[in-house]
Amino acid sequence: MRLMPQSLLSRSTLLIAGLIITGQLITAVLFVFLVQRPRLQVMVELADGHLHTVRVAMALLPLEKRGQYLSQAGHDFGVHLQEQPPILDPSAPEPPFVIRKFMEAFANKLHPHEQIHYQAAPDQAIWVQIVIDQQPYWVKFSATPFSTDIGDHWLGLLLLMLLLAFLGGVIIHRSLNRPLQRLAAAVSRIGKGERTEAIKEEGPKEIVTFIHALNHMNADLKQMEADRTLMLAGISHDLRTPITRIQLALEMIGGDFDKDLKNRIVANLAEIEGGLRQCLDFARDSADELCQIADLNDLARLCAASYKTNGYHISLDLCEEAEAEIRPFGIERLLKNLLDNAIKYANKDITIATRHNNGQLHLSVLDRGEGMSESDIEKLRRPFARADTARGSVGYGLGLAIVDNIVEAHQAKIDFLPCKGGGLEVRVSFKPFEETLE
């Protein structure tokens, strides 16, 4: 079980709250030792001075004049003097911390047999009993200088500190989370080989430095991909001319030339030409074709008819309306590559289907083969990669890489799903035509 918070917001809030509370505790300790304790000592000395003055005055005055002094001295010194003992509640609560410390320090200044008491109501006060000529007198000191309402509002202050900590955490989270989210999304796209625009360089200096380095790496990768594509297209295009010449030469050869050998050469040339066609398709940028409104059902019927002429039966399972804003030639190449893969790996019960589901238009190629593992699918989506079952088969391993490029150009989504009863469904999801108009 992890006790440490995992999100940036919770960690920032916890850190700021800890720093605020620690700072407040240090401030409170310093205040008590450097401010409150000296101030308390000064107040004890002042109260002891007043009390000493009262003792001396009461001892020097004759008995008949002490009553008049009692009524006047309290007003002059800010204390109250009386002969009658005060009414103290024995069940009164303990005095607050500051008043208790004052009473402890003041008690050390009193003469023997003198007493000190705390009064909680109706107002906070400290009573000191003194004895003059065996006559007890009571001196009342107001506790107002010690009164504070911080004890009544400590919970509110704590909540305020936690709120400030949370607001600080939100500010830190917002300043870091947005660039980090864009950074994580861009890194994920780059890791998958997808194209991504330069990330906006904003945020703290350290993140900006990292984003700048990532943008530079992304630009280098784009340039490397463009150079590779240009080289691949050039080589593929240049090789098609001599292949065409060889095919023409074979057609012109007659006589006793070995027909089986001739057919094998023609088949090998066709295989090479098919691989070169894949290379050209891979090098072609699908985004260069203009988008237009087209019916996926028409493209499905066209591909099924094309494969039927080559001896492959492709079933159709089409919905009524399948219009979308697409690049028709790109989608045709996508369908043909998916059909080629289905024939290569399954060649059994192949179907093209269109469906509407959850506001999306799905174009699927289904088969009843053995299916494929996720690791094989991810491997086949890389350029020039083949699954183990494809060794010796026709093609350069670019089929799904071409499909991924076309899907990306349409901002669509591709999923590889197992079919009920066995097989594989490759599903490409588009926005329907009605949503693109909105």
C-alpha positions in Angstrom: 0.0 0.0 0.0 1.5 3.3 -1.1 1.0 6.1 1.5 2.8 8.7 -0.6 0.4 10.6 -3.0 1.1 9.9 -6.6 -0.3 12.9 -8.4 1.6 16.2 -8.8 -1.3 18.2 -7.3 -1.5 16.1 -4.1 2.2 16.1 -3.7 2.5 19.8 -4.2 -0.4 20.5 -1.8 1.1 18.1 0.8 4.5 19.8 0.5 3.2 23.3 0.7 1.0 22.4 3.7 3.9 20.8 5.5 6.1 23.8 4.8 3.4 26.2 6.0 2.7 24.2 9.2 6.4 23.8 9.9 7.0 27.5 9.4 4.1 28.3 11.7 5.4 25.9 14.4 8.9 27.5 14.2 7.4 31.0 14.4 5.3 30.0 17.4 8.3 28.6 19.2 10.4 31.6 18.5 7.5 33.9 19.5 7.1 32.1 22.8 10.8 32.1 23.7 11.8 35.5 22.2 8.7 37.6 22.6 6.1 36.1 24.9 8.4 34.9 27.7 10.2 38.3 28.1 6.8 40.1 27.9 5.3 37.8 30.5 8.3 38.5 32.8 7.8 42.2 32.4 4.1 41.9 33.3 4.9 39.9 36.3 7.4 42.6 37.5 4.8 45.3 36.9 2.1 43.4 38.8 4.5 42.6 41.6 5.4 46.3 41.8 1.7 47.3 42.0 1.1 44.7 44.7 4.2 45.9 46.7 2.9 49.4 46.5 -0.5 48.3 47.8 1.1 46.4 50.7 3.3 49.3 51.8 0.4 51.8 51.5 -2.0 49.6 53.4 0.6 49.0 56.2 1.4 52.7 56.7 -2.2 53.9 56.7 -4.3 53.9 59.9 -7.2 51.4 59.9 -9.8 54.2 59.5 -8.3 55.5 56.3 -7.8 52.1 54.6 -11.4 52.1 53.3 -10.9 55.4 51.4 -7.6 54.1 50.0 -9.3 50.9 48.8 -11.8 52.9 46.8 -9.2 55.3 45.3 -6.1 53.1 44.8 -7.8 50.6 42.5 -8.7 53.3 40.0 -5.2 54.8 40.1 -3.3 51.6 39.7 -5.7 49.8 37.4 -6.5 47.2 40.0 -9.5 46.5 42.3 -9.1 46.2 46.1 -11.7 44.9 48.5 -12.0 43.3 51.9 -14.6 40.7 51.1 -13.4 37.5 49.4 -14.5 37.1 45.8 -17.1 34.5 44.8 -15.0 31.9 42.9 -16.5 28.9 41.1 -14.6 25.8 42.1 -15.8 24.0 38.9 -14.4 26.8 36.7 -12.1 25.6 33.8 -8.4 25.8 33.9 -6.9 29.1 32.9 -5.5 29.5 29.4 -1.9 28.7 28.9 -0.6 32.3 29.0 -2.5 33.2 32.1 -1.4 30.0 33.8 2.2 30.7 33.1 1.7 34.3 34.4 0.1 33.0 37.6 3.0 30.5 38.1 5.6 33.2 37.8 3.6 35.7 39.9 3.1 33.1 42.7 6.8 32.9 43.1 6.8 36.6 44.0 4.2 36.4 46.7 4.8 36.4 50.4 4.2 33.3 52.5 0.4 32.7 53.2 -0.6 34.9 50.2 -2.7 33.1 47.7 -3.5 33.6 44.0 -6.7 32.5 42.2 -8.2 32.5 38.7 -11.7 33.8 37.9 -13.2 32.7 34.6 -16.6 34.5 34.8 -18.2 36.9 34.4 -14.9 38.3 33.2 -11.4 36.8 33.4 -9.4 38.1 36.4 -6.6 37.1 38.7 -7.2 37.5 42.5 -4.4 37.8 45.0 -5.0 37.6 48.7 -2.7 39.7 50.9 -2.7 40.0 54.7 -2.0 43.3 56.4 -2.0 43.3 60.2 -3.8 40.0 60.2 -6.5 41.5 58.0 -7.0 39.8 54.6 -7.5 42.0 51.5 -8.1 40.9 48.0 -6.5 42.5 45.0 -8.0 41.9 41.5 -5.9 42.1 38.4 -7.7 42.1 35.0 -6.7 39.3 32.7 -7.6 41.3 29.6 -3.9 41.9 28.5 -3.6 38.1 28.3 -6.8 37.4 26.5 -6.6 36.1 22.9 -9.2 34.5 20.7 -6.6 32.5 18.7 -7.6 29.4 20.7 -11.2 29.8 19.5 -10.2 30.1 15.9 -7.3 27.7 15.6 -9.4 25.3 13.4 -10.3 28.2 11.1 -6.6 29.2 10.8 -5.7 25.6 10.1 -8.3 25.3 7.4 -7.1 28.6 5.9 -3.5 27.4 5.8 -4.6 24.1 4.1 -6.7 26.2 1.6 -3.6 28.3 0.8 -1.6 25.1 0.4 -4.2 23.7 -1.9 -4.3 26.9 -4.0 -0.5 26.9 -4.2 -0.6 23.2 -5.3 -3.2 24.1 -8.0 -1.0 26.9 -9.3 2.0 24.7 -9.5 0.0 21.9 -11.0 -1.5 24.1 -13.7 1.9 25.7 -14.5 3.5 22.2 -14.9 0.6 19.9 -16.0 -0.3 21.6 -19.3 3.2 21.5 -20.8 3.8 18.0 -19.3 0.6 16.7 -20.8 1.5 18.1 -24.3 5.0 16.7 -23.8 3.7 13.2 -22.9 1.3 13.2 -25.8 4.0 14.2 -28.2 6.5 11.7 -26.9 3.8 9.0 -27.2 3.1 9.9 -30.8 6.8 10.1 -31.7 7.3 6.7 -30.1 4.6 5.2 -32.3 6.2 6.7 -35.4 3.4 9.3 -35.9 4.0 12.8 -37.2 3.6 15.6 -34.7 3.9 19.3 -34.8 6.4 21.2 -32.8 5.4 21.5 -29.1 4.8 25.0 -27.8 7.8 25.9 -25.6 6.3 27.2 -22.4 6.4 26.5 -18.7 9.4 26.5 -16.3 12.9 26.9 -17.7 13.8 23.2 -17.2 10.7 22.0 -19.1 11.2 24.5 -21.8 14.8 23.2 -22.3 13.5 19.7 -22.5 10.7 20.6 -25.0 13.3 22.5 -27.1 15.5 19.4 -27.2 12.5 17.2 -28.1 11.4 19.6 -30.9 14.9 19.4 -32.3 14.9 15.6 -32.2 11.4 15.5 -33.8 12.6 17.8 -36.6 15.7 15.5 -37.1 13.4 12.4 -37.3 11.1 14.1 -39.8 14.1 15.0 -42.0 15.5 11.4 -41.7 12.1 10.0 -42.6 11.7 12.4 -45.6 15.2 11.5 -46.8 14.5 7.8 -46.4 11.2 8.1 -48.2 12.8 10.1 -51.1 15.5 7.5 -51.4 13.0 4.7 -51.3 10.8 6.3 -54.0 13.8 7.0 -56.2 15.2 3.5 -56.0 11.7 1.9 -56.5 11.0 4.1 -59.5 14.4 3.5 -61.1 14.1 -0.3 -60.7 10.7 -0.5 -62.4 12.2 0.5 -65.8 14.7 -2.4 -66.1 12.1 -4.8 -64.7 9.7 -3.7 -67.5 12.5 -4.2 -70.1 13.2 -7.7 -68.8 9.5 -8.6 -68.9 9.3 -7.4 -72.5 12.4 -9.3 -73.4 10.9 -12.5 -71.9 7.7 -12.0 -73.9 9.8 -11.7 -77.1 11.8 -14.9 -76.4 10.5 -17.9 -78.3 11.8 -21.1 -79.7 13.0 -23.8 -77.4 13.4 -21.6 -74.3 12.3 -23.4 -71.1 8.7 -22.3 -70.5 8.8 -23.4 -66.8 11.9 -21.3 -66.3 10.3 -18.4 -68.1 7.2 -18.6 -65.9 9.3 -18.7 -62.8 11.3 -15.6 -63.9 8.0 -13.8 -64.8 6.6 -14.7 -61.3 9.8 -13.5 -59.6 9.6 -10.2 -61.6 6.0 -9.8 -60.6 6.9 -10.4 -57.0 9.7 -7.7 -57.2 7.3 -5.3 -59.0 4.7 -5.9 -56.3 7.3 -5.1 -53.6 8.3 -2.0 -55.5 4.7 -0.9 -55.7 4.5 -1.2 -51.9 7.6 0.9 -51.5 6.1 3.6 -53.8 2.8 3.4 -51.8 4.7 3.8 -48.6 6.7 6.7 -49.9 3.6 8.5 -51.2 2.2 11.0 -48.8 -1.5 10.2 -48.4 -2.2 13.7 -47.1 -1.3 15.2 -50.5 -4.6 13.8 -51.9 -7.6 16.2 -51.5 -10.5 15.1 -49.2 -13.9 14.7 -50.7 -17.2 13.2 -49.8 -17.3 9.6 -50.8 -19.3 6.4 -50.1 -17.2 3.7 -48.4 -19.7 1.1 -49.7 -18.8 2.0 -53.3 -15.1 1.6 -52.5 -15.8 -1.8 -50.8 -17.8 -3.0 -53.8 -15.0 -1.8 -56.2 -12.3 -3.7 -54.2 -14.4 -6.8 -53.9 -15.0 -6.9 -57.7 -11.3 -6.3 -58.4 -10.2 -9.3 -56.2 -13.0 -11.4 -57.7 -11.4 -11.1 -61.1 -8.2 -12.5 -59.6 -10.0 -15.5 -58.1 -10.6 -14.3 -54.5 -14.1 -14.2 -53.1 -14.7 -11.2 -50.8 -18.0 -11.0 -49.0 -19.7 -7.7 -48.3 -21.7 -6.7 -45.2 -22.6 -3.1 -45.7 -24.8 -0.6 -43.9 -27.2 1.7 -45.8 -25.4 5.0 -45.5 -21.6 5.1 -45.4 -20.6 8.5 -46.6 -17.5 10.2 -45.1 -15.0 12.9 -45.9 -12.1 10.8 -47.2 -9.3 10.5 -49.7 -10.7 7.9 -52.0 -7.5 6.6 -53.5 -5.9 6.4 -50.1 -8.8 4.4 -48.7 -8.7 2.1 -51.7 -5.0 1.4 -51.1 -5.9 0.9 -47.4 -8.5 -1.7 -48.3 -6.3 -3.5 -50.7 -3.4 -3.8 -48.2 -5.8 -5.1 -45.5 -7.3 -7.6 -48.0 -3.8 -8.7 -49.1 -2.9 -9.3 -45.4 -6.2 -11.2 -44.9 -5.5 -13.4 -47.9 -1.9 -13.9 -46.9 -2.5 -14.9 -43.3 -6.1 -16.4 -43.4 -7.5 -16.7 -47.0 -10.8 -17.9 -45.4 -14.2 -16.2 -45.2 -12.9 -12.7 -45.9 -15.5 -9.9 -45.5 -15.6 -6.1 -45.9 -18.1 -4.5 -43.5 -19.3 -1.0 -42.8 -21.2 -0.1 -39.6 -22.4 2.9 -37.6 -21.7 2.7 -33.9 -21.6 5.4 -31.2 -21.5 8.3 -33.6 -18.7 6.7 -35.7 -18.5 5.1 -39.1 -16.5 1.8 -39.1 -14.9 0.2 -42.1 -13.8 -3.3 -41.3 -12.0 -6.2 -42.9 -12.8 -9.6 -41.2 -11.4 -13.0 -41.7 -11.8 -16.5 -40.1 -8.1 -17.3 -39.9 -6.2 -18.2 -36.7 -6.0 -14.6 -35.6 -2.8 -12.8 -34.5 -1.3 -11.9 -31.2 -0.8 -8.3 -30.1 2.9 -8.6 -30.3 2.7 -9.8 -34.0 0.3 -7.0 -34.8 2.6 -4.4 -33.3 5.6 -6.0 -35.2 3.7 -5.9 -38.5 2.9 -2.2 -38.2 6.5 -1.4 -38.4 8.0 -0.8 -41.9 9.7 -3.8 -43.5 8.6 -6.1 -40.7 6.9 -9.5 -41.1 5.4 -12.1 -38.9 7.0 -15.5 -38.7 4.2 -17.0 -40.9 5.0 -14.6 -43.7 8.5 -15.8 -44.5 8.8 -16.6 -48.1 5.6 -14.8 -49.0 5.2 -11.9 -51.4 5.8 -8.3 -50.3 8.3 -6.2 -48.4 6.4 -6.0 -45.1 5.0 -2.5 -45.7 1.3 -3.3 -45.8 0.3 -2.2 -42.3 2.8 0.6 -42.3 1.0 2.0 -45.4 -2.4 1.5 -43.7 -1.1 3.4 -40.6 0.0 6.3 -42.7 -3.4 6.5 -44.5 -5.3 6.2 -41.2 -3.1 9.0 -39.7 -3.7 11.2 -42.8 -7.5 10.8 -42.2 -7.2 11.4 -38.4 -9.0 8.2 -38.0 -8.5 5.3 -35.6 -7.5 1.7 -36.3 -8.2 -1.3 -34.0 -7.3 -5.0 -34.3 -10.1 -7.0 -32.7 -10.6 -10.8 -32.3 -13.7 -12.1 -34.1 -16.3 -14.2 -32.4 -15.6 -17.8 -33.4 -12.0 -17.0 -34.4 -10.3 -14.8 -36.8 -9.4 -11.1 -36.8 -11.2 -7.9 -37.5 -9.3 -4.8 -38.6 -11.5 -1.8 -37.9 -10.9 1.7 -39.1 -13.2 4.3 -37.5 -14.1 7.6 -39.2 -16.4 10.5 -38.4 -19.5 10.2 -40.5 -20.3 12.8 -43.1 -23.1 14.4 -41.0 -20.6 15.2 -38.2 -18.0 16.6 -40.5 -20.5 19.1 -41.8 -21.3 20.2 -38.2 
